[in-house]
Amino acid sequence: MHYTGPVYRHPLEANTPILEITYGCSWNKCAFCNMYKGVKFGASPMEHIEEDLQELAGVYPHNLQKITVANGDPFALSTKKLLEISDMIREYFPEISVISCQTSIRNIMHKKQDELNQLYEAMYDDIYIGVESGCETC
């Protein structure tokens, strides 16, 4: 598995496999958070994502129903890229019904309603919004 820097998962996802599609945090300016300090935000190469899906397919049964995409803020990626990734996930795990991730309200707000609808239809269903979301100065 390709992991860049620390890997964090939401506590409710303790038993869900993690697929890194971004690393670091797209905001990384919160005074109270040091999760990704020193890790520059970036997107994982599609080749790494596919290699990791191949590895996960060897470990998890093909009836895997839920996966977490990580790290800091996958919704910073374009909707097109997120849809490509969900298509790739479904190639390896056709039974997938939920893709979970953490995000910030900033990146949700940059998506149009039709994009959010497309992402929901593509199984991005359990979205955890960070605590910085209500703070204009964080």
N, C-alpha and C positions, 0 to 999 in steps of 0.2 A: 504494500500500500504506500502511496505517495502522500506524505504529510509534511507540511512546511510550518515549522514553529509549533507552538502548543495547539492541542486539539481540545476543544470544549464541547460538551453536549448538554442539552437541557436535561434536568433530572428525570423528566417523564420519558426520555428517550434512552434510558439506561440499557435496555436490551435491543436497541435498534442499531443495525450496522451504519457506520459513518462513511460517506463518500465525500472526499474533499473536492470541491469545485472552485472554491476561492480560499485564500489564506490571508491572515491578518484581518484588520477591520477597516471598512471603507471610511469611517469617521475618525476613529482613534484619537479623539480630543477630549474625552470625558475626564474630568478631574478625579473622579472616584474609581476609575477603572484602569487596571494595568494588564488586562488579559493579553493584549497583543502589542504592548510597548516593545519597540525594537523590531517588529515584524512589519515590513512594508506590505500594504494591501496589493493583491494581484489575483488574477484568474489562473486556475490550473489549466495546463495544456490539454486539449481534447484527447491527445494520445495517452496522457496519464490517467484521465478519467476512464477511458476504455480499458486500459490495462488493469485498473483497480476493479472495474466491474467484472472483468474476467476472473480476477482473483476471488472476489466475493462470490461469484457463481460457483467456484470450486469449493467454497466453505459452506454456503447457505443453500438450502433446497431451492429448487426453481419455483416453489410456491411462496416465496418471500412476498409479504404483502405491504411492508413498510420499510422505508429507508430514510436516513437523515442526510441531507446535503449540507456541507459545512465549508468553511469556517465562518468567521466574523459576519459576513453579510452577503449571501448569495444573490439577494434581490438587487444588488448593485450591478449585476450582469444585465445585459439586454434581454428583453423578453424572448427575442429570437434564439439567443444562446441557451436560455433556460429551457425553452421548448425542445431544442436539439438534444439537450442533456436528458430531459424526461423521455424523449423517444429512445435514446440509447439505453436508459435504465429499463424501459419496457422490452427492449430487444432481449436483454439478459434475464429479466424477471417479468414475464407477461402477466403474472397475477398481481403485480404491484397495485395497490389501491391508495396509498398515501406516501407523499414525499414531504417530509417535514424539514424546516430550517428555521434559523434565527435571522432576524432582519431589524432594520431601524425604520421608523416611520418616514424618515427622509427619503429612503429608496422606494418605499411603497407609494409615497406621494408623487414620485416621478413617473409612475406607471399610469397609463390611461385606464379607464374602466374596462374597455374591451380587452386590454392586455391582461388585467387582473382576472377577467373572466376566462381568458384562454389558459392562463396559468392554473386556475382552479380546475378547469377541465382536463389539464395535463397532470393532475394528481397533486399539485402543490396545495396541500390541504391543512396541515398543522403548521401554522406560522407563528413563531414566538417573537413578539416585538420587545426590543430592549427597553430597559428602564429609563434611558436617556431621552426617550421619545417625547416627553412633555417639557423638556428643559431647553429654552431658546439659547441659553449661554453655555450649555454643556458641550 
